Amino acid sequence: MHKPAVTVTADLTLSEASRVLDDRKVGAAAVLDSDGRLIGMVSERDLLRSVGHGIDPTSTRVAEVMTREPVTVSASDPAATAVDIFRQRQFRHLPVLDNGQVAGILSIRHVVRVAHIEEVRPAGSAPPALAPRGLEGVAVAETAVGDVRGEEGFFHYRGYDAAELARRCSFEQVWHLLVEGELPDARQLSAFRERTVAGRHLAEGIDPILQQVARLPGYTPLGALRTAVSVTAAALDTRATLDIPPDEVRADCLRLASLVPVLLMRLHRHHHGQPPVHPDPDLGYAAAYLQMLTGERPQERSSRALEQYLILTMDHGFNSSTFTARVITSTGSDIGSALTGAIGALAGPLHGGAPSRALAMLDAIGSPERAEDYLREEIRSGQRLMGFGHRVYKTDDPRSTLLREVATELGGPQVEFARHVEATALRVLEELKPGRRLYTNVEFYAGVVMNSVGVPRDMFTPTFACSRTVGWTAAIAEQAANNRLIRPSALYVGPPAPRPVPQGYALAR
Ligand SMILES: CC(C)(COP(=O)(O)OP(=O)(O)OC[C@H]1O[C@@H](n2cnc3c(N)ncnc32)[C@H](O)[C@@H]1OP(=O)(O)O)[C@@H](O)C(=O)NCCC(=O)NCCS
């Protein structure tokens, strides 16, 4: 408490009382009569309120605005008594009496410094419920973009079986479905294609920056892509989603999603000292992707195989990077920020980082006759087989089923070998990990397919980022169109608060 108490008399004007409070740097004073007895309290709030009501502070006396017969505490009361009074009566200052005399003034700030006060909640409200770790099984938004049904081994885009779309449609048709909400007819598709091809040209001044990024010592294709997307969004001046209409959000989304593979391939070629290749406007997304990579028009079966992989990986429920994109969009931020954050989330090995590891496992096995021993040894020593198991799918991953077919159509010794390793792994997993329901996941054949069509290993996850950009942009547009800030709570489990900062703990640098 403030000791001794700052006091005034009732006949002071409000201006004079205000000066006393200012000089003594306190928020309230005790009002005493001529015998030194407490008759009231006057606070900054009382003075301000009076002025707000048009009362003249130079002629009005403290007696007219003070709180008469104030509630008091005794110097011997525990701090908790004062806490209760502050809480129930909404006071900010209490006079403290000692033997009937005003010994000091206790402010709510004094108490907060020393007492452990339980958090104040609105009447009847419970502390926030703690969601399961990793938010598993918790629905945090409504979406019409798509869904994953793990037990059935099924996932869909806007209600259509995604594997069927990958079998029957082009990348652009499914892209249109995800971002515009419907499968396009011929006219819509042609207009959409035109927009995506037009969107491939680089923003002014970007290429020299890409060259520099591609030469950085810590270069990784995905890290470089993240940087390039961020810089490009700045160059295109993408505005806060909060400030632009839904049409403009979708236009920005399409422009950036069209550019992402162009940026990635430029970075790749600059990094390897090769001249960049302009995307051929006559080629669709997947074919242009390979053409920008190699400088040559790809074979139809290679671009179709890649296209099917890309369609299968456009979206996959409320995965971590999609959630990230939605959280950033929910703040009203721009699309460049949302995509940059999403790429950052995808970069984590627990999310986007496994396809090259599955291929590395095939390399480590080396030949079919070594498969069984290798796989047994891996599992016995507690290792995980790369490309097997999934958090959501407890049956065949529909993506792996189709990619197995795609890989088989591409043919070649690596595919035969992969099929042999897969069959052996499933048998060994069933024997050594019975009941765990471990199946081949998307990553196992993704690596095989990408390898077969000539995508280098360090470009596997970045290739995934390109197709997933479509899903991210669909989620961003959905969030922006019906936004509410995503701002959950956490359950605080640290030392009880407020903790007093140790006495004498001084400012230091
Ligand atoms: C994808 C993955 C992370 C999902 O893990 P999860 O749902 O958390 O599964 P859990 O960690 O609860 O594992 C359950 C059991 O299956 C086993 N298991 C899971 N995946 C396994 C794998 N790939 N190889 C061997 N055993 C595996 C675990 O060892 C565990 O066995 P236990 O009961 O004896 O401890 C996991 O399957 C994995 O690490 N796979 C390999 C990496 C990979 O392919 N990632 C790409 C995913 S698309």
PDBQT file of the ligand as one rigid body, heavy atoms in Angstrom, charges set to zero:
ROOT
HETATM    1  C1  LIG A 601       2.849 -41.738 -41.065  1.00  0.00    +0.000 C 
HETATM    2  C2  LIG A 601       3.108 -42.040 -39.592  1.00  0.00    +0.000 C 
HETATM    3  C3  LIG A 601       3.905 -40.858 -39.010  1.00  0.00    +0.000 C 
HETATM    4  C4  LIG A 601       1.781 -42.188 -38.872  1.00  0.00    +0.000 C 
HETATM    5  O1  LIG A 601       2.077 -42.477 -37.572  1.00  0.00    +0.000 OA
HETATM    6  P1  LIG A 601       1.016 -42.641 -36.392  1.00  0.00    +0.000 P 
HETATM    7  O2  LIG A 601      -0.372 -42.587 -36.880  1.00  0.00    +0.000 OA
HETATM    8  O3  LIG A 601       1.387 -41.635 -35.369  1.00  0.00    +0.000 OA
HETATM    9  O4  LIG A 601       1.285 -44.130 -35.926  1.00  0.00    +0.000 OA
HETATM   10  P2  LIG A 601       1.922 -44.541 -34.568  1.00  0.00    +0.000 P 
HETATM   11  O5  LIG A 601       3.193 -43.782 -34.371  1.00  0.00    +0.000 OA
HETATM   12  O6  LIG A 601       0.858 -44.393 -33.547  1.00  0.00    +0.000 OA
HETATM   13  O7  LIG A 601       2.284 -46.063 -34.805  1.00  0.00    +0.000 OA
HETATM   14  C5  LIG A 601       1.451 -47.131 -34.470  1.00  0.00    +0.000 C 
HETATM   15  C6  LIG A 601       2.270 -48.415 -34.507  1.00  0.00    +0.000 C 
HETATM   16  O8  LIG A 601       2.585 -48.712 -35.867  1.00  0.00    +0.000 OA
HETATM   17  C7  LIG A 601       3.980 -48.753 -36.037  1.00  0.00    +0.000 C 
HETATM   18  N1  LIG A 601       4.299 -48.098 -37.302  1.00  0.00    +0.000 N 
HETATM   19  C8  LIG A 601       3.688 -47.021 -37.833  1.00  0.00    +0.000 A 
HETATM   20  N2  LIG A 601       4.243 -46.739 -39.021  1.00  0.00    +0.000 NA
HETATM   21  C9  LIG A 601       5.197 -47.647 -39.226  1.00  0.00    +0.000 A 
HETATM   22  C10 LIG A 601       6.106 -47.863 -40.275  1.00  0.00    +0.000 A 
HETATM   23  N3  LIG A 601       6.140 -47.068 -41.346  1.00  0.00    +0.000 N 
HETATM   24  N4  LIG A 601       6.977 -48.865 -40.176  1.00  0.00    +0.000 NA
HETATM   25  C11 LIG A 601       6.966 -49.677 -39.091  1.00  0.00    +0.000 A 
HETATM   26  N5  LIG A 601       6.113 -49.532 -38.061  1.00  0.00    +0.000 NA
HETATM   27  C12 LIG A 601       5.246 -48.519 -38.131  1.00  0.00    +0.000 A 
HETATM   28  C13 LIG A 601       4.571 -47.982 -34.894  1.00  0.00    +0.000 C 
HETATM   29  O9  LIG A 601       5.886 -48.412 -34.620  1.00  0.00    +0.000 OA
HETATM   30  C14 LIG A 601       3.598 -48.333 -33.802  1.00  0.00    +0.000 C 
HETATM   31  O10 LIG A 601       3.942 -49.620 -33.349  1.00  0.00    +0.000 OA
HETATM   32  P3  LIG A 601       3.887 -49.988 -31.780  1.00  0.00    +0.000 P 
HETATM   33  O11 LIG A 601       2.416 -50.094 -31.479  1.00  0.00    +0.000 OA
HETATM   34  O12 LIG A 601       4.624 -51.254 -31.694  1.00  0.00    +0.000 OA
HETATM   35  O13 LIG A 601       4.545 -48.864 -31.045  1.00  0.00    +0.000 OA
HETATM   36  C15 LIG A 601       3.903 -43.350 -39.460  1.00  0.00    +0.000 C 
HETATM   37  O14 LIG A 601       3.176 -44.407 -39.992  1.00  0.00    +0.000 OA
HETATM   38  C16 LIG A 601       5.288 -43.258 -40.087  1.00  0.00    +0.000 C 
HETATM   39  O15 LIG A 601       6.238 -42.794 -39.455  1.00  0.00    +0.000 OA
HETATM   40  N6  LIG A 601       5.466 -43.733 -41.355  1.00  0.00    +0.000 N 
HETATM   41  C17 LIG A 601       6.727 -43.672 -42.011  1.00  0.00    +0.000 C 
HETATM   42  C18 LIG A 601       6.995 -42.299 -42.616  1.00  0.00    +0.000 C 
HETATM   43  C19 LIG A 601       6.123 -42.008 -43.810  1.00  0.00    +0.000 C 
HETATM   44  O16 LIG A 601       5.936 -42.827 -44.697  1.00  0.00    +0.000 OA
HETATM   45  N7  LIG A 601       5.581 -40.788 -43.833  1.00  0.00    +0.000 N 
HETATM   46  C20 LIG A 601       4.742 -40.314 -44.906  1.00  0.00    +0.000 C 
HETATM   47  C21 LIG A 601       3.341 -40.198 -44.456  1.00  0.00    +0.000 C 
HETATM   48  S1  LIG A 601       2.249 -39.727 -45.733  1.00  0.00    +0.000 SA
ENDROOT
TORSDOF 0
